């Protein structure tokens, strides 16, 4: 009886806590289907009239551009960042976890120290460098660094290193006996066993690049190259009254790709915990 009561209490607590966490999303959705004067009106939870037209108005709110352009631009940047992050950090993690080379421990310590370095400190030198390279107002400033493990690379490398260390070295030794090179070991042995961790890296890279605002604001000036984050900001740049309903509607649509990918990738997180990097 006590076990049943504890289980009921746990479920009730989790349901209440989940509703509290989801309340901002519910409020955002309800605001996206309200008229402007109702959104911030006290005591008005449900709209008196469901303004689904806010979605079509918000989609075509900017003359000459639709939010479809911004979605495509965001997907382009996020896709390149995901590919670059997985490629560069997996190679670096394999080197730190499996290979022996001079100053290995020192370099790994320096890499971990960069996790404590505020990103704001790097804004000015990065902008100066990218400006001299001619990367301002292009996607190169956002995507090329990912191929050099600069897009949250230290965190991803650390995550993959810990995962690779859980893979038995006997697999590497057996591959060496069969005549495999280091690259063959990395590609045919390590990578297949690192799928859960690699999907985690890809998911985090996609989420952080999709939600990135500051870097995109610094390096992209042309409206035709704007992403979702910069497109949403345009609603607040108008001299006229802000169309909050359309802004909230586009904000809801911008959440759909992240939520969808997160739920589709959930099983890989569970698999990574259950198998500890090795499949039987």
Phi, psi and omega in degrees: 000318179295321179297319179295320179294319178297321180294317178298316180298320180296316181293319178298317179297316180295321179295314180296316180296320178296318179296322178295320180290328182272354183303316178302325179290318177298317180296320179296318180294315180296325176293333181286346180242021177251159170287158185304317185287347181266341190298313183256013178288133181292141176079002180257100179268303179269145180288146175288332175219127184283109184268074178292345178293344178300329181289315179290322178294318180292324181296325182244031185288331185262128180294128179090346181220145172244167179290347172299322176298317181292324177296316180298317179297318179296319178295321178300309182296313183295321179297314180295321179293320178297313179299313181295319181294314180296316182297308187286317184287329178292320177296315180295319180295320178298319179296315181289328185273331189238328186267158175246126179208161183300142177061028182299310182294323179295315180294323178292324177296317177297320178299316179292328179295331179293343177295333181269000181274120179299136181295335180295335179293332185269356186297312184292308179298324177296316181296319178297316180296311182292329177294319178292330178280352181078027183265356180291142184064034173215166180280353182298321181296338181262330188256320183300318178302333179295330179283352174248021177060035179262345179272091184052033185297322183298317179296315181295319179297316179299316179300314183288324179299314180296325179289317181294325179297339177278353178274126183302137178290345178299331177294320178294317181296320178295323178292323178296319178298325179281359176091019180282142174279175179298321180292321178296321177297315180298315187280321187262340182250305188286310184300314179299326179279351181257013184306314179300317180292322179294320177295326177295315177299314181297320181294313179297318180298319179295314182297314184290325178287324179295322182271354183297134179237315187296311181296319179293325178294325182287320192256349182244123181245335183277128182299327179295342178257004183297151175258184180301314183300315180287328177295321177295326180295332182297334177297332182267355181268351182288144178288333179283181180296145181285133176272087185295324180299316179292322178298314179293326179296315178291330176294319177298316180296327180290340179278338187300312181300318181294313181297318180297311181295322180298314181291326178291331183265002183301320185296334179289328174295315179296318180297321180295322179286321185288323186263346183051035173091356182229128176265135178280000000 
